[in-house]
Amino acid sequence: MATSPSTPRPCSPGTTASTSPTATSPASPPPSPPACAERSGRGGMRRWGHAHPPQVPSRRPARVLRRGGRGLAWLAEPDAVPVVRVLAADEHGLDLERLEPVPADAAAARRLGGQLARLHDAGAPAFGWAPAPRAWFGPLEAPFAVPTAPRAEFSVFWAEDRLRPLAQRTAPLLGDEGADAVEAAIAAIAAGVFDGIAGQGREEPARVHGDLWSGNVLWTAAGGTLIDPAAHGGHRLEDLALLTLFGAPHLEEILAGYEQAHPMPEGWREDLPAHLFFALLAHLDLFGTGYAADAIRTAQRIVRRAEEIA
């Protein structure tokens, strides 16, 4: 594993968790939880992240938060999984219900897995489609824009709209050999090898949270509750891959619950590096070379997996 960077894991637009994840391959986590201020209002909780100094116009965080609110509403629409409720949205941001955390347990984790499967099964209009016309990913004060053009094929959305822009921005941090490895991985994804699961079929657009690292699941009496999304139409493995990026409480139970609700082909977990690659490159872009070695190793794993299932 690479040495953990000193910068905290970013608070992405929307609500924010305050728990520090446990490391698992392929990336080491930041050593501290996201730095997040919070202010109560209208009986709910309003949160702003401050993992980075402000680098965008002061009005943008409120707009980003409001669009995050649309993502929360879209995830809540099928009533498949608990989602933090938006109480109000105005020019200052969002007011959210106050959630009381409880310890995670195996039963709640398995239940969350099944709920995520049902959320994904609710579908989306297209890959890349988002519930707001513009979308961002990253810390609240310095998110970067991501395209929301609807795509019929996962490979086009993931390779061209999400990965190539990050590969271009991070190339100087990777070195020539590392940049070549990343480009080879993107080429494998662009070829459509990961459009299905384990080389089988072709996935339809799923309704995904889009930033489902463990800190964006708040465990409450209602179970695992989703907060802080970057919601869009994506591949169902994206959310599961992000849960493995830094680890999650009772991860095996979550995955077992998912498979019970939506059976998976043998070897499906070997596809996960392709689906966490965007988040890993985003961390490299936001926080620097501490993530470079993991990004290169993950790229190499993607190429090997593509050769196995092509």
C-alpha positions in Angstrom: 0.0 0.0 0.0 1.1 3.6 -0.6 1.8 5.8 2.4 -1.3 7.7 3.4 -1.3 11.4 2.3 -1.5 13.9 5.1 -4.6 15.6 3.6 -8.0 14.4 4.9 -10.4 12.5 2.7 -12.6 15.2 1.0 -16.1 16.1 2.0 -18.1 15.8 -1.2 -21.0 18.1 -2.0 -23.9 17.6 0.3 -24.1 16.3 3.8 -21.0 14.9 5.4 -19.9 12.0 7.6 -17.3 12.3 10.3 -16.0 8.8 10.7 -12.6 7.8 9.5 -12.6 4.7 7.2 -10.4 1.6 7.7 -7.9 1.0 5.0 -8.2 -1.8 2.5 -6.5 -2.3 -0.9 -6.0 -0.6 -3.3 -5.7 2.8 -1.5 -4.6 3.8 2.0 -7.1 6.1 3.7 -6.3 9.6 5.1 -5.2 9.5 8.7 -8.1 11.6 10.0 -11.8 12.0 9.3 -13.0 14.8 7.0 -13.0 18.2 8.6 -16.6 19.3 8.5 -18.3 22.2 10.2 -22.0 21.9 11.0 -24.7 24.4 11.8 -28.3 23.5 12.9 -31.3 25.2 11.3 -35.0 24.7 11.0 -34.8 21.6 13.2 -32.3 19.9 10.9 -28.6 19.9 10.3 -26.8 22.0 7.8 -23.2 21.0 7.0 -20.3 22.6 5.1 -17.0 20.8 4.4 -13.7 22.6 4.9 -11.2 20.0 3.9 -9.5 22.6 1.5 -9.2 26.4 1.6 -11.8 28.0 -0.6 -10.8 27.9 -4.3 -14.2 28.7 -5.9 -16.6 31.7 -5.8 -18.4 32.0 -2.5 -21.8 31.3 -4.1 -20.9 28.0 -5.5 -21.1 25.9 -2.3 -24.8 26.7 -1.9 -25.5 25.8 -5.5 -23.6 22.6 -5.1 -25.5 21.8 -1.9 -28.8 22.4 -3.6 -27.9 20.1 -6.4 -26.8 17.5 -3.8 -30.3 17.9 -2.4 -31.7 16.8 -5.7 -29.5 13.8 -5.6 -30.8 12.9 -2.2 -34.4 13.2 -3.4 -33.7 11.0 -6.4 -32.1 8.3 -4.3 -35.1 8.4 -1.9 -37.7 8.3 -4.7 -37.9 4.5 -5.0 -38.1 4.1 -1.2 -35.5 1.3 -1.4 -33.0 2.5 1.2 -32.9 5.0 4.0 -31.7 8.4 2.8 -31.3 11.6 4.9 -34.3 13.9 4.3 -33.9 17.4 3.0 -36.1 19.7 5.1 -35.5 22.9 3.1 -33.2 24.3 0.5 -32.5 28.0 0.0 -29.7 30.4 -1.2 -27.6 29.4 1.8 -27.7 25.7 1.2 -29.6 22.8 2.7 -31.3 22.0 5.9 -31.3 18.2 6.6 -32.9 16.1 9.3 -30.8 15.4 12.3 -29.6 11.8 12.4 -28.6 10.1 15.6 -25.8 7.5 14.9 -25.7 4.1 16.4 -23.1 1.4 16.1 -23.2 -0.7 12.9 -24.1 -4.3 13.3 -24.1 -7.3 11.0 -27.9 -7.5 10.6 -28.1 -3.9 9.6 -25.2 -4.3 7.2 -26.8 -7.3 5.4 -30.1 -5.4 5.2 -28.2 -2.4 3.7 -26.8 -4.7 1.0 -30.2 -5.8 -0.1 -31.5 -2.2 0.0 -28.6 -1.1 -2.3 -29.5 -3.8 -4.8 -33.1 -2.6 -4.9 -31.9 1.0 -5.2 -29.7 0.1 -8.2 -32.6 -2.0 -9.7 -34.7 1.2 -9.7 -32.6 2.3 -12.7 -31.7 5.6 -14.3 -32.5 7.2 -17.6 -28.9 6.8 -18.9 -25.3 6.3 -17.9 -23.9 9.7 -16.8 -27.4 11.2 -16.3 -27.7 13.2 -13.1 -30.8 14.6 -11.3 -29.4 18.1 -11.7 -28.2 19.7 -15.0 -24.7 20.2 -13.5 -22.8 17.9 -11.2 -19.6 18.0 -9.2 -17.3 15.6 -7.3 -14.9 16.5 -4.5 -14.6 18.7 -1.4 -17.4 21.3 -1.0 -15.2 24.3 -1.4 -13.3 23.0 -4.4 -15.3 20.4 -6.3 -14.6 19.7 -9.9 -17.3 19.5 -12.5 -18.3 16.1 -14.0 -20.2 15.7 -17.3 -23.9 14.8 -17.1 -24.4 13.9 -20.8 -26.6 10.8 -21.1 -24.8 7.9 -22.6 -26.2 4.6 -23.8 -23.0 2.6 -23.0 -21.2 2.4 -19.7 -17.8 2.2 -21.5 -18.3 5.6 -23.1 -19.5 7.3 -19.9 -16.8 5.8 -17.7 -13.8 6.0 -20.0 -14.4 9.2 -21.9 -16.5 11.4 -19.5 -15.1 10.3 -16.2 -11.6 8.8 -16.5 -9.8 10.5 -19.4 -10.2 14.0 -18.1 -8.7 12.9 -14.7 -5.9 10.9 -16.5 -4.9 14.1 -18.4 -4.8 16.2 -15.3 -2.9 13.6 -13.2 -0.4 12.5 -15.9 2.4 14.8 -14.5 1.9 13.1 -11.1 2.2 9.6 -12.5 5.4 9.8 -14.6 5.6 8.4 -18.1 5.2 4.7 -17.2 2.4 5.4 -14.8 0.5 7.5 -17.2 0.9 4.8 -19.8 -0.5 2.2 -17.4 -3.5 4.4 -16.6 -4.1 5.0 -20.4 -4.0 1.2 -21.0 -6.6 0.7 -18.3 -8.8 3.3 -19.7 -8.5 1.7 -23.2 -9.5 -1.6 -21.7 -12.6 0.0 -20.2 -13.4 1.9 -23.4 -13.4 -1.4 -25.3 -16.5 -2.5 -23.3 -15.0 -5.3 -21.3 -16.6 -4.0 -18.1 -20.0 -3.1 -19.5 -21.3 -6.3 -17.9 -20.2 -8.2 -14.8 -17.3 -10.7 -14.9 -17.5 -10.6 -18.7 -21.2 -11.6 -18.8 -24.0 -9.6 -20.3 -24.4 -5.8 -20.4 -25.6 -3.8 -17.4 -28.4 -1.3 -17.7 -28.0 2.1 -16.0 -28.4 1.7 -12.3 -29.4 4.4 -9.8 -26.2 4.9 -7.9 -25.1 7.0 -4.9 -21.9 7.8 -6.7 -19.6 8.5 -3.7 -20.4 5.5 -1.4 -17.3 5.3 0.7 -18.1 4.1 4.2 -18.2 7.7 5.6 -21.3 8.4 3.5 -23.3 5.6 5.2 -24.5 6.9 8.5 -25.7 4.0 10.8 -28.9 4.9 12.6 -31.8 3.1 14.2 -33.3 2.8 10.7 -30.2 1.1 9.4 -27.5 2.3 7.0 -28.6 5.7 5.9 -27.2 7.3 2.7 -25.8 10.9 2.9 -23.7 13.1 0.7 -24.3 11.6 -2.7 -22.9 12.3 -6.2 -25.9 10.6 -7.6 -26.1 9.6 -11.3 -26.9 6.8 -13.6 -24.0 4.4 -13.4 -22.9 0.8 -13.2 -24.2 -1.1 -10.1 -20.6 -2.1 -9.2 -19.6 1.5 -8.7 -21.2 1.8 -5.2 -20.0 -1.6 -4.1 -16.4 -0.8 -5.3 -16.4 2.4 -3.3 -17.4 0.6 -0.2 -14.3 -1.5 -0.6 -12.0 1.4 -1.3 -11.4 2.3 2.4 -13.3 -0.5 3.9 -16.7 -0.4 5.7 -18.2 -1.9 8.9 -19.3 -5.5 8.3 -18.4 -5.2 4.6 -18.8 -8.9 3.9 -22.4 -8.8 5.3 -23.2 -5.8 3.0 -21.9 -7.7 0.0 -23.7 -10.9 1.1 -27.0 -9.1 1.5 -26.5 -7.6 -2.0 -25.9 -10.9 -3.6 -28.9 -12.4 -1.8 -31.1 -9.7 -3.4 -29.3 -9.6 -6.7 -27.2 -12.7 -7.5 -23.8 -12.1 -9.1 -21.7 -14.2 -11.4 -18.7 -15.9 -10.1 -15.6 -13.7 -9.8 -17.5 -10.4 -9.9 -15.3 -8.9 -7.2 -12.3 -9.0 -9.6 -14.1 -6.3 -11.6 -14.2 -3.8 -8.8 -10.8 -2.0 -9.5 -12.4 -0.8 -12.8 -15.3 0.7 -10.9 -13.3 2.5 -8.2 -10.7 3.9 -10.6 -12.5 7.2 -11.0 -12.5 7.8 -7.2 -8.9 6.8 -6.9 -7.8 9.1 -9.7 -9.9 11.9 -8.2 -8.0 11.4 -4.9 -4.7 11.7 -6.8 -6.0 14.9 -8.5 -7.2 16.4 -5.3 -4.5 15.3 -2.9 -1.4 14.6 -4.9 1.2 11.9 -5.3 0.4 10.0 -2.1 -2.2 8.1 -4.3 0.0 7.7 -7.4 1.4 4.2 -6.6 -2.1 2.9 -5.8 -3.5 4.4 -9.0 -0.8 2.7 -11.1 -1.2 -0.7 -9.4 -5.0 -0.5 -9.8 -4.5 0.4 -13.5 -2.4 -2.8 -13.9 -5.0 -4.9 -12.2 -7.7 -3.5 -14.6 -5.6 -4.5 -17.6 -5.0 -8.0 -16.2 -8.7 -8.5 -15.4 -9.7 -7.3 -18.9 -7.4 -9.9 -20.5 -9.0 -12.6 -18.3 -12.6 -11.8 -19.3 -12.3 -10.4 -22.8 
